[in-house]
Amino acid sequence: MTAPAGLFRTLVLDIGAPLALFYGLRGAGTGDTTALLVSAVPPAVTVVVTAWRARRADALAVAVVAGTVLGAVAALLGGGPRELLARGAWFTAPAGLWTLATLLRRQPLTYEVTRTFLVHRATIMDRLWDTDRSFRAAWRSITICWGVAALADSALRLVMAYTLPVAVVPALDTALTIVTIVVLQLPTHLLLRRSGHWHSLFGPSA
């Protein structure tokens, strides 16, 4: 799947569909818990289908499904809609920990993900990784930023889930996702520019 196709899928299935289902069902008179349960289906299905096509399920995919299932079980056992609203935190917390844990591997998660999307730059990325210490250090620092941000994101989602009106949290969750991704572009680009290799990956010639 190309990067634009992946972005389109994320916007439609992982962001647009859950919001449309939740607010559409709620507007039709459906209870908050039922609306949240139904709105959790598209992202979970996307993860399952992606894992099936790849013939493997990575840790982040498992975290998404586990968070959805645990939230649903907690809600159905009487916990109410707020447990479902907190499922985002159950995903971002493990995601943050996993991201930081990949610092112990030869190549951290942010490097691997970026290399997957920049297929036409994979060769130069591999060469720079093998030969340039500042390039490796930049990606490790980027990974720390993304991991810490995911943990902070998780804490904020828990606060929103248990303190704000149920009706506003799904929209705020989505806004938080977008803001977090956009804000994290700043340290990512600054660290790559400092390493001297930003143009090698994202410049006009790339």
ABEGO torsion letter per residue (X at the ends): XBAAAAAAAAAAAAAAAAAAAAAAAAAAGBBAAAAAAAAAAAAAAAAAAAAAAAGBBBAAAAAAAAAAAAAAAAAAAGAEAAAAAAAAAAAAAAAAAAAAAAAABABBAAAAAAAAABAAAAAAAAAAAAABAAAAAAAAAAAAAAAAAAAAAAAAAAAAAAABBAAAAAAAAAAAAAAAAAAAAAAAAAAAAAAGAAAAAABAAX
